[in-house]
Amino acid sequence: MPSKQGKFVWYELMTDDTDAAEAFYKTVVGWTARDTSIPGIQYTTFSAGEEMIAGLMKTPKEAEGMPPFWIGYISAGDVDATARDVAAKGGAVHRQPDDIPDIGRFAVVADPHGAAFCLFSPKEEGPPPGDPMTPGHVGWHELMAGDLDGAWAFYSSMFGWEKDEALDMGEMGTYQLFKVHGQTTGGMMTKPKDMPAPPHWGFYFVVGNIDAAVERVNAAGGKVVMGPMEVPGGAWIIQGVDPTGAHFALVGSRA
């Protein structure tokens, strides 16, 4: 079993305007970009220092008509068996397991309430990831679930995630933190009724000073739709929309 089993190991933005997206995230998050296309697939890889963090590609034909979106890849030792398990537990398989030449095997799936994610098994185990709170990395994973109890039952049984602290959000309900391999890495809650989006995963990219990051978002053509807001532990977050229409989130400090 891979040492990263059940962890988020990759993030990918699908959009029709890859040039605008590349320029935006290089400016806002500080990523470097490199063309890593393979025959038939134009692809750009974002890196923080020497560590590859995320990818960028044009929205594929099978997803045409969908708004731009970020999706996360969860490590699975056996993608085929895990995809079958997703379906057996009430989820959906949107793209059957397939190979990425010289890279690994993947599938596009969704939980029982429709929140999409990918399964991934690399051809070769890469180096261990760095500190998730290093600028340019992904510091937090957040599920706006169709139903918290149902979502927790699904993900914990699929990947062995463990509960951490449960935060009382008042009328919004409970925000359940979760651990992967003993490390607190994200949270989930029932999606607020007034949130227009369907159930979905969101990812918080780490920046330094959050106020400086907000200035970069605005200057680069993005829009802040929530925050800055302080969260438990002293960090500050924003949520926004990039120039191509994809939702994103940032986490930083005011030190």
C-alpha positions in Angstrom: 0.0 0.0 0.0 1.4 3.4 -0.9 2.6 5.5 2.0 0.4 8.3 0.7 -2.8 6.2 0.6 -5.8 8.3 1.3 -4.0 11.6 1.0 -4.6 14.4 -1.4 -1.6 14.3 -3.7 -2.4 16.5 -6.6 -4.7 19.4 -7.7 -5.8 20.3 -11.1 -7.6 23.3 -12.7 -9.7 22.8 -15.8 -10.6 25.9 -17.7 -11.1 27.2 -21.2 -8.6 30.1 -20.7 -5.4 28.4 -19.6 -3.2 31.5 -20.4 -5.3 33.7 -18.1 -5.3 31.1 -15.3 -1.5 30.6 -15.6 -0.8 34.3 -15.3 -3.2 34.7 -12.3 -1.8 31.9 -10.1 1.8 32.7 -10.9 1.1 36.2 -9.6 -1.2 35.4 -6.7 0.2 32.2 -5.3 3.8 32.6 -6.5 3.9 29.4 -8.5 6.3 28.8 -11.4 4.8 27.1 -14.4 6.3 24.6 -16.8 4.9 23.1 -20.0 4.6 19.3 -19.3 2.3 18.4 -22.2 2.2 14.9 -23.6 0.9 13.9 -27.0 -2.7 14.8 -27.4 -2.9 16.7 -24.0 -1.7 20.2 -23.4 -0.7 20.4 -19.8 1.0 23.0 -17.5 2.6 22.1 -14.1 2.7 24.6 -11.2 5.5 24.3 -8.7 6.5 25.9 -5.4 10.2 25.9 -5.4 11.3 22.4 -6.6 8.1 20.7 -5.5 5.3 20.2 -8.1 2.0 21.1 -6.6 -0.8 21.3 -9.2 -1.7 21.1 -12.9 -3.6 23.2 -15.4 -5.3 21.9 -18.5 -8.0 22.9 -21.0 -11.5 21.7 -20.1 -11.8 18.3 -21.8 -14.6 17.5 -24.3 -16.4 15.3 -21.8 -16.7 18.2 -19.4 -17.6 20.9 -21.9 -20.3 23.2 -20.7 -19.1 23.0 -17.1 -17.7 26.1 -15.4 -13.9 26.1 -14.7 -13.1 24.2 -11.5 -10.4 22.8 -9.3 -10.3 19.1 -8.5 -8.2 17.1 -6.1 -6.5 13.7 -6.5 -6.5 11.2 -3.7 -3.9 8.5 -3.6 -5.3 5.0 -4.0 -3.1 1.9 -4.2 -5.5 0.1 -6.6 -7.5 2.7 -8.6 -9.7 0.1 -10.3 -10.8 -1.6 -7.0 -11.2 1.8 -5.3 -13.4 3.1 -8.1 -15.6 0.0 -7.8 -15.8 0.6 -4.1 -16.9 4.2 -4.7 -19.7 3.0 -6.8 -20.7 0.3 -4.3 -20.9 2.9 -1.6 -23.3 5.1 -3.5 -20.8 7.3 -5.4 -20.4 7.7 -9.1 -17.6 6.9 -11.5 -17.4 9.7 -14.1 -14.4 8.4 -15.9 -13.4 4.8 -15.7 -9.8 4.0 -14.6 -7.3 4.8 -17.3 -3.5 5.2 -17.6 -1.5 8.4 -18.0 1.6 7.2 -19.9 4.7 7.1 -17.7 2.8 8.9 -14.9 0.2 6.5 -13.3 -3.4 5.4 -13.3 -6.4 7.6 -12.4 -10.2 7.7 -12.4 -12.7 10.6 -11.9 -15.3 9.8 -9.3 -17.8 11.6 -7.0 -19.1 10.9 -3.5 -22.8 10.0 -3.0 -23.8 13.7 -2.9 -22.0 14.6 -6.1 -18.7 16.2 -4.9 -16.1 15.2 -7.5 -12.5 14.1 -6.9 -10.0 11.9 -8.6 -8.3 8.7 -7.6 -4.6 8.3 -8.5 -1.9 5.7 -8.3 1.5 6.9 -9.4 3.8 4.7 -11.5 6.6 5.6 -9.1 6.3 6.9 -5.5 7.7 10.5 -5.4 9.5 12.2 -2.6 7.6 12.9 0.6 5.7 16.2 0.5 7.0 19.3 2.3 5.3 21.2 5.1 1.7 21.8 3.9 1.8 25.4 5.4 4.8 26.4 3.2 3.8 29.2 0.8 2.7 27.8 -2.5 1.5 24.5 -1.0 -2.1 23.4 -0.3 -2.7 24.0 3.4 -6.3 22.9 3.8 -9.0 20.7 2.1 -12.6 21.6 2.6 -15.7 19.7 1.7 -19.1 21.4 1.4 -21.0 18.2 1.8 -24.5 17.3 0.8 -24.9 15.8 4.3 -22.1 15.8 6.9 -22.9 12.4 8.5 -23.3 10.7 5.1 -20.2 12.2 3.7 -18.1 11.3 6.8 -19.3 7.7 6.6 -18.3 7.5 3.0 -14.8 9.1 3.2 -13.8 7.4 6.5 -14.7 4.0 5.1 -13.1 4.6 1.8 -9.8 6.1 3.0 -9.5 5.5 6.7 -9.7 9.1 7.6 -10.1 9.9 11.3 -12.1 12.5 13.1 -10.4 15.4 14.8 -12.1 18.3 16.6 -15.7 19.1 15.8 -16.4 22.9 15.7 -19.8 24.2 16.6 -20.7 26.8 13.9 -24.1 27.7 15.4 -26.9 27.8 12.9 -24.5 26.6 10.2 -24.1 23.3 12.0 -20.9 21.3 12.7 -17.5 21.7 11.0 -15.8 18.4 11.3 -12.0 18.4 11.1 -10.3 15.2 9.9 -6.9 13.6 10.0 -5.1 11.6 7.3 -2.3 9.5 8.6 -2.5 11.3 11.9 -2.2 14.8 10.4 -5.1 17.3 10.5 -5.5 18.2 6.9 -9.1 19.5 6.3 -12.6 19.9 7.4 -16.1 19.2 6.2 -19.6 20.4 6.9 -23.1 20.2 5.4 -23.3 22.8 2.7 -25.3 25.8 3.7 -28.8 25.9 2.1 -28.2 29.3 0.6 -25.0 28.3 -1.1 -25.8 28.1 -4.8 -23.0 25.7 -5.7 -23.6 21.9 -5.4 -21.5 19.8 -2.9 -17.9 20.3 -3.7 -14.3 20.2 -2.5 -12.3 23.4 -2.1 -8.5 23.8 -1.6 -6.7 26.6 0.3 -3.4 27.7 -1.3 -0.9 29.0 1.2 0.3 32.6 0.8 2.3 34.8 3.1 0.5 38.0 4.2 -3.2 37.6 3.4 -3.8 41.3 2.8 -0.9 41.5 0.3 -2.4 38.4 -1.4 -5.8 40.2 -1.6 -4.1 43.1 -3.4 -2.6 40.7 -5.9 -5.9 39.0 -6.5 -7.6 42.3 -7.3 -4.7 43.5 -9.5 -4.6 40.2 -11.4 -8.3 40.3 -12.4 -9.7 38.0 -9.7 -12.4 38.8 -7.2 -12.6 38.2 -3.4 -16.0 36.9 -2.4 -15.4 36.2 1.2 -12.9 37.4 3.8 -10.3 38.1 5.0 -11.6 36.0 7.9 -9.7 34.7 10.9 -10.1 31.0 11.6 -9.2 28.9 14.6 -5.4 28.7 15.1 -4.8 32.3 14.0 -4.7 31.9 10.2 -6.6 34.2 7.9 -8.5 33.0 4.8 -10.2 34.3 1.7 -12.3 32.7 -1.0 -12.4 34.1 -4.4 -13.0 33.7 -8.1 -10.2 33.8 -10.6 -10.4 35.6 -14.0 -11.6 32.4 -15.7 -14.5 31.9 -13.3 -12.9 29.1 -11.1 -13.4 29.3 -7.4 -10.3 29.2 -5.2 -9.2 29.9 -1.6 -6.1 31.3 0.1 -4.8 30.9 3.6 -2.2 33.2 5.2 -1.3 35.3 8.1 -1.4 39.0 9.2 2.0 38.8 10.9 
